[in-house]
Amino acid sequence: MTIIYHATDGDARHIHTKTIAIIGYDAVGQYLCEQLRHHPVRLLVSGTPEEQTRAQMNGLLIETPAIAVQQADIIFLSVADEAISEAYMNWVARDLRKDQLLIFKSAYAIAFGFIEPPPFIDVGMIAPRRTPSSALSVRDIRSFIGVWQDASRKTWEQVLGFAKAVMLLDGGALDVSFEQEAQMTLFIEQAIIPAFQRIILSATELFIRLGYPIDGILTDLYLSGKFSDYITQVAQYGLLGMLNKQSQTTQYGMLSRRDKFNDIR
C-alpha cells in the first residue's frame, strides 16, 4: 500500500537541540539552511571552499567537513551524484560514529553500491522532486522519503522530523525504496527526456526541410513555453483533466492521435 506522509506525520522536536551538518551548499543545501535557521538546532555548513565562502557570506557557521561530521548528530549530504562517492570517502566515512543519522537527497549512490554506510548508523533519504526555491510554494513540492538502515530504531521519526522542519512534508512525501527512487530518476533521465529531445529535433529538421522560417520554428517549439505549460497543467489536473483546459481543436488533436503512438511501447 502506498504511504504518503504529510505535515501532521512529522514532529520537528525530534531534531531540536541536535547538531546538524549540511554537507554541500547547492540550491537544496541553501534551502535547508534557510528553513533550519528557524529551529533550535546547531547548524554547521561544509563543502567545497567556494560553498563554504557562500555559506559564510549568508551568515552561517562553517566548518571543515571532518569537524562538521565529527560534531553532527544529523548529516545531510547535498552533493551531486557524480561527486558524492568521492565526497563521502574524503569527507564523511572516516568520522562516522554510532547513533548518527546520514540523510541523502538522492538514492543513486546507495542503490547502486557506490556507498556502503557502516551498520552502526542510521541512513535515510529526503528527495525533493523539484528544487526548492523562493518562486515555489512548499505545497508545490512533492518529495520521496525513505529509510535504508535503521540502526537506532528511531530513524523514521528523525527523518520525518527533519522533513517537517524544512517544510518538505507540506506537499506530501511518498515512501519509496532507495532502489525505486534511483531507478525512476534514471528512467526519466535516460529514456523520457532523450526521447523528448529527439522528437523536438526531428520536428525542427522536418520544418526546415519544408521551408518554414527558423524564427517561427524556434518560437513555437521553444520560446512559446507550450510544453512547460502542458506539464504544469498535467501536474495540477492530470492527463485527462488537463484536456478540459484546452480548446476543442486541441482536444481533438490529442485524443485522435494518441493511440497512433502505441507501437513505441
C-alpha positions as protocol buffer text, in pm:
chain_id: "A"
residue {
  index: 1
  type: MET
  ca { x: 0 y: 0 z: 0 }
}
residue {
  index: 2
  type: THR
  ca { x: 128 y: 347 z: -91 }
}
residue {
  index: 3
  type: ILE
  ca { x: 218 y: 561 z: 211 }
}
residue {
  index: 4
  type: ILE
  ca { x: 217 y: 939 z: 177 }
}
residue {
  index: 5
  type: TYR
  ca { x: 339 y: 1143 z: 471 }
}
residue {
  index: 6
  type: HIS
  ca { x: 203 y: 1491 z: 540 }
}
residue {
  index: 7
  type: ALA
  ca { x: 292 y: 1771 z: 781 }
}
residue {
  index: 8
  type: THR
  ca { x: 88 y: 1611 z: 1060 }
}
residue {
  index: 9
  type: ASP
  ca { x: 306 y: 1297 z: 1040 }
}
residue {
  index: 10
  type: GLY
  ca { x: 631 y: 1466 z: 1138 }
}
residue {
  index: 11
  type: ASP
  ca { x: 742 y: 1628 z: 1463 }
}
residue {
  index: 12
  type: ALA
  ca { x: 1030 y: 1873 z: 1429 }
}
residue {
  index: 13
  type: ARG
  ca { x: 1102 y: 1838 z: 1802 }
}
residue {
  index: 14
  type: HIS
  ca { x: 1280 y: 1510 z: 1721 }
}
residue {
  index: 15
  type: ILE
  ca { x: 1568 y: 1712 z: 1573 }
}
residue {
  index: 16
  type: HIS
  ca { x: 1562 y: 2005 z: 1815 }
}
residue {
  index: 17
  type: THR
  ca { x: 1879 y: 2065 z: 2019 }
}
residue {
  index: 18
  type: LYS
  ca { x: 2075 y: 1847 z: 1776 }
}
residue {
  index: 19
  type: THR
  ca { x: 2380 y: 1947 z: 1575 }
}
residue {
  index: 20
  type: ILE
  ca { x: 2305 y: 1927 z: 1203 }
}
residue {
  index: 21
  type: ALA
  ca { x: 2573 y: 1932 z: 934 }
}
residue {
  index: 22
  type: ILE
  ca { x: 2476 y: 2025 z: 580 }
}
residue {
  index: 23
  type: ILE
  ca { x: 2750 y: 1895 z: 351 }
}
residue {
  index: 24
  type: GLY
  ca { x: 2719 y: 2076 z: 19 }
}
residue {
  index: 25
  type: TYR
  ca { x: 2580 y: 2428 z: -19 }
}
residue {
  index: 26
  type: ASP
  ca { x: 2398 y: 2390 z: -350 }
}
residue {
  index: 27
  type: ALA
  ca { x: 2038 y: 2504 z: -411 }
}
residue {
  index: 28
  type: VAL
  ca { x: 1897 y: 2227 z: -191 }
}
residue {
  index: 29
  type: GLY
  ca { x: 2156 y: 2280 z: 81 }
}
residue {
  index: 30
  type: GLN
  ca { x: 2085 y: 2652 z: 83 }
}
residue {
  index: 31
  type: TYR
  ca { x: 1711 y: 2590 z: 111 }
}
residue {
  index: 32
  type: LEU
  ca { x: 1761 y: 2350 z: 403 }
}
residue {
  index: 33
  type: CYS
  ca { x: 1976 y: 2602 z: 588 }
}
residue {
  index: 34
  type: GLU
  ca { x: 1719 y: 2878 z: 545 }
}
residue {
  index: 35
  type: GLN
  ca { x: 1450 y: 2655 z: 695 }
}
residue {
  index: 36
  type: LEU
  ca { x: 1662 y: 2512 z: 977 }
}
residue {
  index: 37
  type: ARG
  ca { x: 1755 y: 2862 z: 1092 }
}
residue {
  index: 38
  type: HIS
  ca { x: 1404 y: 2885 z: 1238 }
}
residue {
  index: 39
  type: HIS
  ca { x: 1458 y: 2587 z: 1469 }
}
residue {
  index: 40
  type: PRO
  ca { x: 1660 y: 2539 z: 1789 }
}
residue {
  index: 41
  type: VAL
  ca { x: 1939 y: 2340 z: 1627 }
}
residue {
  index: 42
  type: ARG
  ca { x: 2312 y: 2396 z: 1593 }
}
residue {
  index: 43
  type: LEU
  ca { x: 2369 y: 2426 z: 1221 }
}
residue {
  index: 44
  type: LEU
  ca { x: 2705 y: 2364 z: 1057 }
}
residue {
  index: 45
  type: VAL
  ca { x: 2774 y: 2400 z: 685 }
}
residue {
  index: 46
  type: SER
  ca { x: 3060 y: 2248 z: 493 }
}
residue {
  index: 47
  type: GLY
  ca { x: 3157 y: 2157 z: 139 }
}
residue {
  index: 48
  type: THR
  ca { x: 3397 y: 2291 z: -119 }
}
residue {
  index: 49
  type: PRO
  ca { x: 3589 y: 2612 z: -37 }
}
residue {
  index: 50
  type: GLU
  ca { x: 3358 y: 2805 z: -271 }
}
residue {
  index: 51
  type: GLU
  ca { x: 3047 y: 2666 z: -100 }
}
residue {
  index: 52
  type: GLN
  ca { x: 3183 y: 2747 z: 244 }
}
residue {
  index: 53
  type: THR
  ca { x: 3256 y: 3102 z: 136 }
}
residue {
  index: 54
  type: ARG
  ca { x: 2898 y: 3148 z: 9 }
}
residue {
  index: 55
  type: ALA
  ca { x: 2755 y: 2998 z: 327 }
}
residue {
  index: 56
  type: GLN
  ca { x: 2968 y: 3225 z: 544 }
}
residue {
  index: 57
  type: MET
  ca { x: 2856 y: 3528 z: 343 }
}
residue {
  index: 58
  type: ASN
  ca { x: 2498 y: 3426 z: 425 }
}
residue {
  index: 59
  type: GLY
  ca { x: 2575 y: 3435 z: 795 }
}
residue {
  index: 60
  type: LEU
  ca { x: 2607 y: 3060 z: 851 }
}
residue {
  index: 61
  type: LEU
  ca { x: 2856 y: 2882 z: 1074 }
}
residue {
  index: 62
  type: ILE
  ca { x: 3101 y: 2688 z: 860 }
}
residue {
  index: 63
  type: GLU
  ca { x: 3340 y: 2409 z: 950 }
}
residue {
  index: 64
  type: THR
  ca { x: 3574 y: 2179 z: 767 }
}
residue {
  index: 65
  type: PRO
  ca { x: 3396 y: 1860 z: 657 }
}
residue {
  index: 66
  type: ALA
  ca { x: 3581 y: 1648 z: 913 }
}
residue {
  index: 67
  type: ILE
  ca { x: 3489 y: 1872 z: 1207 }
}
residue {
  index: 68
  type: ALA
  ca { x: 3129 y: 1907 z: 1087 }
}
residue {
  index: 69
  type: VAL
  ca { x: 3084 y: 1529 z: 1062 }
}
residue {
  index: 70
  type: GLN
  ca { x: 3254 y: 1465 z: 1396 }
}
residue {
  index: 71
  type: GLN
  ca { x: 3025 y: 1708 z: 1578 }
}
residue {
  index: 72
  type: ALA
  ca { x: 2699 y: 1634 z: 1397 }
}
residue {
  index: 73
  type: ASP
  ca { x: 2407 y: 1422 z: 1513 }
}
residue {
  index: 74
  type: ILE
  ca { x: 2246 y: 1450 z: 1169 }
}
residue {
  index: 75
  type: ILE
  ca { x: 2438 y: 1482 z: 841 }
}
residue {
  index: 76
  type: PHE
  ca { x: 2262 y: 1580 z: 519 }
}
residue {
  index: 77
  type: LEU
  ca { x: 2466 y: 1509 z: 207 }
}
residue {
  index: 78
  type: SER
  ca { x: 2362 y: 1764 z: -55 }
}
residue {
  index: 79
  type: VAL
  ca { x: 2619 y: 1668 z: -317 }
}
residue {
  index: 80
  type: ALA
  ca { x: 2569 y: 1587 z: -686 }
}
residue {
  index: 81
  type: ASP
  ca { x: 2553 y: 1217 z: -776 }
}
residue {
  index: 82
  type: GLU
  ca { x: 2871 y: 1231 z: -983 }
}
residue {
  index: 83
  type: ALA
  ca { x: 3068 y: 1372 z: -689 }
}
residue {
  index: 84
  type: ILE
  ca { x: 2901 y: 1211 z: -389 }
}
residue {
  index: 85
  type: SER
  ca { x: 3110 y: 894 z: -367 }
}
residue {
  index: 86
  type: GLU
  ca { x: 3435 y: 1092 z: -353 }
}
residue {
  index: 87
  type: ALA
  ca { x: 3284 y: 1341 z: -108 }
}
residue {
  index: 88
  type: TYR
  ca { x: 3164 y: 1059 z: 116 }
}
residue {
  index: 89
  type: MET
  ca { x: 3500 y: 883 z: 119 }
}
residue {
  index: 90
  type: ASN
  ca { x: 3705 y: 1201 z: 167 }
}
residue {
  index: 91
  type: TRP
  ca { x: 3479 y: 1398 z: 398 }
}
residue {
  index: 92
  type: VAL
  ca { x: 3241 y: 1167 z: 580 }
}
residue {
  index: 93
  type: ALA
  ca { x: 3327 y: 798 z: 606 }
}
residue {
  index: 94
  type: ARG
  ca { x: 3624 y: 806 z: 847 }
}
residue {
  index: 95
  type: ASP
  ca { x: 3447 y: 1023 z: 1109 }
}
residue {
  index: 96
  type: LEU
  ca { x: 3110 y: 848 z: 1132 }
}
residue {
  index: 97
  type: ARG
  ca { x: 3007 y: 718 z: 1473 }
}
residue {
  index: 98
  type: LYS
  ca { x: 2725 y: 525 z: 1633 }
}
residue {
  index: 99
  type: ASP
  ca { x: 2379 y: 688 z: 1653 }
}
residue {
  index: 100
  type: GLN
  ca { x: 2440 y: 942 z: 1376 }
}
residue {
  index: 101
  type: LEU
  ca { x: 2180 y: 987 z: 1104 }
}
residue {
  index: 102
  type: LEU
  ca { x: 2302 y: 1027 z: 746 }
}
residue {
  index: 103
  type: ILE
  ca { x: 2043 y: 1166 z: 501 }
}
residue {
  index: 104
  type: PHE
  ca { x: 2079 y: 1165 z: 124 }
}
residue {
  index: 105
  type: LYS
  ca { x: 1894 y: 1385 z: -127 }
}
residue {
  index: 106
  type: SER
  ca { x: 1937 y: 1116 z: -394 }
}
residue {
  index: 107
  type: ALA
  ca { x: 1943 y: 739 z: -355 }
}
residue {
  index: 108
  type: TYR
  ca { x: 2172 y: 679 z: -654 }
}
residue {
  index: 109
  type: ALA
  ca { x: 2500 y: 608 z: -471 }
}
residue {
  index: 110
  type: ILE
  ca { x: 2339 y: 379 z: -214 }
}
residue {
  index: 111
  type: ALA
  ca { x: 2113 y: 191 z: -455 }
}
residue {
  index: 112
  type: PHE
  ca { x: 2398 y: 108 z: -692 }
}
residue {
  index: 113
  type: GLY
  ca { x: 2651 y: 23 z: -423 }
}
residue {
  index: 114
  type: PHE
  ca { x: 2890 y: 316 z: -466 }
}
residue {
  index: 115
  type: ILE
  ca { x: 2849 y: 397 z: -97 }
}
residue {
  index: 116
  type: GLU
  ca { x: 2815 y: 134 z: 177 }
}
residue {
  index: 117
  type: PRO
  ca { x: 2746 y: 304 z: 511 }
}
residue {
  index: 118
  type: PRO
  ca { x: 2864 y: 122 z: 825 }
}
residue {
  index: 119
  type: PRO
  ca { x: 2597 y: -82 z: 1004 }
}
residue {
  index: 120
  type: PHE
  ca { x: 2601 y: 128 z: 1322 }
}
residue {
  index: 121
  type: ILE
  ca { x: 2450 y: 448 z: 1172 }
}
residue {
  index: 122
  type: ASP
  ca { x: 2100 y: 538 z: 1053 }
}
residue {
  index: 123
  type: VAL
  ca { x: 2054 y: 612 z: 683 }
}
residue {
  index: 124
  type: GLY
  ca { x: 1759 y: 798 z: 534 }
}
residue {
  index: 125
  type: MET
  ca { x: 1655 y: 984 z: 221 }
}
residue {
  index: 126
  type: ILE
  ca { x: 1460 y: 1304 z: 158 }
}
residue {
  index: 127
  type: ALA
  ca { x: 1450 y: 1365 z: -216 }
}
residue {
  index: 128
  type: PRO
  ca { x: 1251 y: 1670 z: -336 }
}
residue {
  index: 129
  type: ARG
  ca { x: 1112 y: 1613 z: -684 }
}
residue {
  index: 130
  type: ARG
  ca { x: 1162 y: 1982 z: -764 }
}
residue {
  index: 131
  type: THR
  ca { x: 1445 y: 2201 z: -644 }
}
residue {
  index: 132
  type: PRO
  ca { x: 1304 y: 2424 z: -368 }
}
residue {
  index: 133
  type: SER
  ca { x: 1324 y: 2793 z: -444 }
}
residue {
  index: 134
  type: SER
  ca { x: 1168 y: 3121 z: -340 }
}
residue {
  index: 135
  type: ALA
  ca { x: 950 y: 3105 z: -654 }
}
residue {
  index: 136
  type: LEU
  ca { x: 776 y: 2789 z: -534 }
}
residue {
  index: 137
  type: SER
  ca { x: 528 y: 2734 z: -255 }
}
residue {
  index: 138
  type: VAL
  ca { x: 625 y: 2440 z: -36 }
}
residue {
  index: 139
  type: ARG
  ca { x: 288 y: 2290 z: -130 }
}
residue {
  index: 140
  type: ASP
  ca { x: 413 y: 2273 z: -489 }
}
residue {
  index: 141
  type: ILE
  ca { x: 698 y: 2043 z: -387 }
}
residue {
  index: 142
  type: ARG
  ca { x: 645 y: 1669 z: -366 }
}
residue {
  index: 143
  type: SER
  ca { x: 920 y: 1456 z: -215 }
}
residue {
  index: 144
  type: PHE
  ca { x: 1030 y: 1096 z: -194 }
}
residue {
  index: 145
  type: ILE
  ca { x: 1124 y: 978 z: 153 }
}
residue {
  index: 146
  type: GLY
  ca { x: 1273 y: 655 z: 275 }
}
residue {
  index: 147
  type: VAL
  ca { x: 1492 y: 468 z: 521 }
}
residue {
  index: 148
  type: TRP
  ca { x: 1779 y: 244 z: 414 }
}
residue {
  index: 149
  type: GLN
  ca { x: 1915 y: 148 z: 754 }
}
residue {
  index: 150
  type: ASP
  ca { x: 1754 y: 174 z: 1096 }
}
residue {
  index: 151
  type: ALA
  ca { x: 2030 y: 104 z: 1345 }
}
residue {
  index: 152
  type: SER
  ca { x: 1877 y: 310 z: 1627 }
}
residue {
  index: 153
  type: ARG
  ca { x: 1514 y: 208 z: 1569 }
}
residue {
  index: 154
  type: LYS
  ca { x: 1439 y: 580 z: 1567 }
}
residue {
  index: 155
  type: THR
  ca { x: 1533 y: 661 z: 1209 }
}
residue {
  index: 156
  type: TRP
  ca { x: 1181 y: 719 z: 1077 }
}
residue {
  index: 157
  type: GLU
  ca { x: 1088 y: 966 z: 1350 }
}
residue {
  index: 158
  type: GLN
  ca { x: 1406 y: 1164 z: 1291 }
}
residue {
  index: 159
  type: VAL
  ca { x: 1377 y: 1161 z: 910 }
}
residue {
  index: 160
  type: LEU
  ca { x: 1013 y: 1272 z: 932 }
}
residue {
  index: 161
  type: GLY
  ca { x: 1107 y: 1531 z: 1194 }
}
residue {
  index: 162
  type: PHE
  ca { x: 1378 y: 1671 z: 967 }
}
residue {
  index: 163
  type: ALA
  ca { x: 1140 y: 1677 z: 669 }
}
residue {
  index: 164
  type: LYS
  ca { x: 879 y: 1852 z: 884 }
}
residue {
  index: 165
  type: ALA
  ca { x: 1130 y: 2113 z: 1000 }
}
residue {
  index: 166
  type: VAL
  ca { x: 1229 y: 2202 z: 642 }
}
residue {
  index: 167
  type: MET
  ca { x: 865 y: 2201 z: 522 }
}
residue {
  index: 168
  type: LEU
  ca { x: 911 y: 1909 z: 283 }
}
residue {
  index: 169
  type: LEU
  ca { x: 607 y: 1728 z: 418 }
}
residue {
  index: 170
  type: ASP
  ca { x: 370 y: 2012 z: 331 }
}
residue {
  index: 171
  type: GLY
  ca { x: 328 y: 1900 z: -30 }
}
residue {
  index: 172
  type: GLY
  ca { x: 333 y: 1531 z: 62 }
}
residue {
  index: 173
  type: ALA
  ca { x: 625 y: 1287 z: 85 }
}
residue {
  index: 174
  type: LEU
  ca { x: 587 y: 945 z: -75 }
}
residue {
  index: 175
  type: ASP
  ca { x: 751 y: 647 z: 94 }
}
residue {
  index: 176
  type: VAL
  ca { x: 968 y: 473 z: -169 }
}
residue {
  index: 177
  type: SER
  ca { x: 1270 y: 246 z: -152 }
}
residue {
  index: 178
  type: PHE
  ca { x: 1615 y: 372 z: -241 }
}
residue {
  index: 179
  type: GLU
  ca { x: 1614 y: 144 z: -546 }
}
residue {
  index: 180
  type: GLN
  ca { x: 1282 y: 284 z: -668 }
}
residue {
  index: 181
  type: GLU
  ca { x: 1395 y: 646 z: -634 }
}
residue {
  index: 182
  type: ALA
  ca { x: 1717 y: 581 z: -824 }
}
residue {
  index: 183
  type: GLN
  ca { x: 1555 y: 373 z: -1099 }
}
residue {
  index: 184
  type: MET
  ca { x: 1268 y: 616 z: -1161 }
}
residue {
  index: 185
  type: THR
  ca { x: 1509 y: 908 z: -1177 }
}
residue {
  index: 186
  type: LEU
  ca { x: 1736 y: 731 z: -1425 }
}
residue {
  index: 187
  type: PHE
  ca { x: 1443 y: 619 z: -1641 }
}
residue {
  index: 188
  type: ILE
  ca { x: 1329 y: 979 z: -1677 }
}
residue {
  index: 189
  type: GLU
  ca { x: 1684 y: 1099 z: -1748 }
}
residue {
  index: 190
  type: GLN
  ca { x: 1781 y: 818 z: -1985 }
}
residue {
  index: 191
  type: ALA
  ca { x: 1453 y: 737 z: -2162 }
}
residue {
  index: 192
  type: ILE
  ca { x: 1184 y: 1003 z: -2140 }
}
residue {
  index: 193
  type: ILE
  ca { x: 1396 y: 1319 z: -2171 }
}
residue {
  index: 194
  type: PRO
  ca { x: 1617 y: 1186 z: -2456 }
}
residue {
  index: 195
  type: ALA
  ca { x: 1303 y: 1074 z: -2643 }
}
residue {
  index: 196
  type: PHE
  ca { x: 1150 y: 1420 z: -2597 }
}
residue {
  index: 197
  type: GLN
  ca { x: 1467 y: 1589 z: -2724 }
}
residue {
  index: 198
  type: ARG
  ca { x: 1477 y: 1358 z: -3027 }
}
residue {
  index: 199
  type: ILE
  ca { x: 1115 y: 1446 z: -3110 }
}
residue {
  index: 200
  type: ILE
  ca { x: 1186 y: 1820 z: -3090 }
}
residue {
  index: 201
  type: LEU
  ca { x: 1498 y: 1789 z: -3305 }
}
residue {
  index: 202
  type: SER
  ca { x: 1317 y: 1574 z: -3562 }
}
residue {
  index: 203
  type: ALA
  ca { x: 1031 y: 1824 z: -3576 }
}
residue {
  index: 204
  type: THR
  ca { x: 1277 y: 2110 z: -3626 }
}
residue {
  index: 205
  type: GLU
  ca { x: 1454 y: 1924 z: -3908 }
}
residue {
  index: 206
  type: LEU
  ca { x: 1120 y: 1848 z: -4076 }
}
residue {
  index: 207
  type: PHE
  ca { x: 1001 y: 2210 z: -4065 }
}
residue {
  index: 208
  type: ILE
  ca { x: 1334 y: 2332 z: -4202 }
}
residue {
  index: 209
  type: ARG
  ca { x: 1319 y: 2087 z: -4493 }
}
residue {
  index: 210
  type: LEU
  ca { x: 967 y: 2211 z: -4572 }
}
residue {
  index: 211
  type: GLY
  ca { x: 1086 y: 2570 z: -4582 }
}
residue {
  index: 212
  type: TYR
  ca { x: 934 y: 2706 z: -4260 }
}
residue {
  index: 213
  type: PRO
  ca { x: 1112 y: 3013 z: -4114 }
}
residue {
  index: 214
  type: ILE
  ca { x: 1361 y: 2924 z: -3843 }
}
residue {
  index: 215
  type: ASP
  ca { x: 1237 y: 3209 z: -3621 }
}
residue {
  index: 216
  type: GLY
  ca { x: 886 y: 3069 z: -3638 }
}
residue {
  index: 217
  type: ILE
  ca { x: 1007 y: 2717 z: -3560 }
}
residue {
  index: 218
  type: LEU
  ca { x: 1205 y: 2834 z: -3258 }
}
residue {
  index: 219
  type: THR
  ca { x: 917 y: 3046 z: -3134 }
}
residue {
  index: 220
  type: ASP
  ca { x: 662 y: 2766 z: -3148 }
}
residue {
  index: 221
  type: LEU
  ca { x: 884 y: 2482 z: -3025 }
}
residue {
  index: 222
  type: TYR
  ca { x: 1091 y: 2667 z: -2763 }
}
residue {
  index: 223
  type: LEU
  ca { x: 1006 y: 3025 z: -2679 }
}
residue {
  index: 224
  type: SER
  ca { x: 630 y: 2984 z: -2653 }
}
residue {
  index: 225
  type: GLY
  ca { x: 659 y: 2769 z: -2341 }
}
residue {
  index: 226
  type: LYS
  ca { x: 386 y: 2537 z: -2469 }
}
residue {
  index: 227
  type: PHE
  ca { x: 550 y: 2225 z: -2334 }
}
residue {
  index: 228
  type: SER
  ca { x: 623 y: 2363 z: -1989 }
}
residue {
  index: 229
  type: ASP
  ca { x: 263 y: 2489 z: -1970 }
}
residue {
  index: 230
  type: TYR
  ca { x: 141 y: 2142 z: -2068 }
}
residue {
  index: 231
  type: ILE
  ca { x: 349 y: 1968 z: -1799 }
}
residue {
  index: 232
  type: THR
  ca { x: 240 y: 2221 z: -1537 }
}
residue {
  index: 233
  type: GLN
  ca { x: -126 y: 2164 z: -1618 }
}
residue {
  index: 234
  type: VAL
  ca { x: -81 y: 1785 z: -1615 }
}
residue {
  index: 235
  type: ALA
  ca { x: 74 y: 1813 z: -1267 }
}
residue {
  index: 236
  type: GLN
  ca { x: -224 y: 2016 z: -1147 }
}
residue {
  index: 237
  type: TYR
  ca { x: -514 y: 1844 z: -1321 }
}
residue {
  index: 238
  type: GLY
  ca { x: -390 y: 1507 z: -1452 }
}
residue {
  index: 239
  type: LEU
  ca { x: -351 y: 1383 z: -1810 }
}
residue {
  index: 240
  type: LEU
  ca { x: -724 y: 1380 z: -1880 }
}
residue {
  index: 241
  type: GLY
  ca { x: -821 y: 1669 z: -1653 }
}
residue {
  index: 242
  type: MET
  ca { x: -575 y: 1890 z: -1840 }
}
residue {
  index: 243
  type: LEU
  ca { x: -779 y: 1841 z: -2159 }
}
residue {
  index: 244
  type: ASN
  ca { x: -1067 y: 2034 z: -2006 }
}
residue {
  index: 245
  type: LYS
  ca { x: -843 y: 2340 z: -2009 }
}
residue {
  index: 246
  type: GLN
  ca { x: -773 y: 2310 z: -2383 }
}
residue {
  index: 247
  type: SER
  ca { x: -964 y: 2420 z: -2689 }
}
residue {
  index: 248
  type: GLN
  ca { x: -1180 y: 2162 z: -2869 }
}
residue {
  index: 249
  type: THR
  ca { x: -934 y: 2166 z: -3159 }
}
residue {
  index: 250
  type: THR
  ca { x: -652 y: 2074 z: -2920 }
}
residue {
  index: 251
  type: GLN
  ca { x: -866 y: 1809 z: -2753 }
}
residue {
  index: 252
  type: TYR
  ca { x: -946 y: 1651 z: -3089 }
}
residue {
  index: 253
  type: GLY
  ca { x: -583 y: 1655 z: -3197 }
}
residue {
  index: 254
  type: MET
  ca { x: -462 y: 1487 z: -2879 }
}
residue {
  index: 255
  type: LEU
  ca { x: -735 y: 1224 z: -2847 }
}
residue {
  index: 256
  type: SER
  ca { x: -741 y: 1130 z: -3216 }
}
residue {
  index: 257
  type: ARG
  ca { x: -363 y: 1091 z: -3247 }
}
residue {
  index: 258
  type: ARG
  ca { x: -262 y: 949 z: -2910 }
}
residue {
  index: 259
  type: ASP
  ca { x: -322 y: 583 z: -2998 }
}
residue {
  index: 260
  type: LYS
  ca { x: -106 y: 614 z: -3310 }
}
residue {
  index: 261
  type: PHE
  ca { x: 197 y: 607 z: -3079 }
}
residue {
  index: 262
  type: ASN
  ca { x: 109 y: 277 z: -2912 }
}
residue {
  index: 263
  type: ASP
  ca { x: 373 y: 89 z: -3111 }
}
residue {
  index: 264
  type: ILE
  ca { x: 660 y: 273 z: -2938 }
}
residue {
  index: 265
  type: ARG
  ca { x: 598 y: 84 z: -2612 }
}
